[in-house]
Amino acid sequence: MFFEDVAHAMATGAQGGEAGNPLIGFLPLIIMFAIFYFLLIRPQQKKAKQHKESLSALGRGHYILTGGGFYGRIVDVDGDVLTVELADNVQVKINRAYVAGKLEAAPEKLKGDKKAD
């Protein structure tokens, strides 16, 4: 008998509240998504787009840093396959997607190797 009274009191208390706009309940979630979008998602997308554009502009003679940490100079381009010279008489083929970035100038170590020729 006691449990029925408690259950009945809980059920009537829930119905007694005012029915508000359901959008108000989702407003904090919408605000959080907007914050995440403008602070995390959008800048990451812009950075990925810039990186993709810089990879598509790679060509012969450019100095690069690979994803594995190797510095090298591009000696041949065949689609997405780049032939990279790491040292004298050391050439490797890598996929364009594994280039971490283009270097503005030749690293000092590579400059020194070229002067020895």
Rosetta blueprint (number, residue, H / E / L):
1 M L
2 F H
3 F H
4 E H
5 D H
6 V H
7 A H
8 H H
9 A H
10 M H
11 A H
12 T H
13 G H
14 A H
15 Q H
16 G L
17 G L
18 E L
19 A L
20 G L
21 N L
22 P H
23 L H
24 I H
25 G H
26 F H
27 L H
28 P H
29 L H
30 I H
31 I H
32 M H
33 F H
34 A H
35 I H
36 F H
37 Y H
38 F H
39 L H
40 L H
41 I H
42 R H
43 P H
44 Q H
45 Q H
46 K H
47 K H
48 A H
49 K H
50 Q H
51 H H
52 K H
53 E H
54 S H
55 L H
56 S H
57 A L
58 L L
59 G L
60 R L
61 G L
62 H L
63 Y E
64 I E
65 L E
66 T E
67 G L
68 G L
69 G L
70 F L
71 Y E
72 G E
73 R E
74 I E
75 V E
76 D E
77 V E
78 D E
79 G L
80 D L
81 V E
82 L E
83 T E
84 V E
85 E E
86 L E
87 A E
88 D L
89 N L
90 V E
91 Q E
92 V E
93 K E
94 I E
95 N E
96 R H
97 A H
98 Y H
99 V E
100 A E
101 G E
102 K E
103 L E
104 E L
105 A L
106 A L
107 P L
108 E H
109 K H
110 L H
111 K H
112 G H
113 D H
114 K H
115 K H
116 A L
117 D L
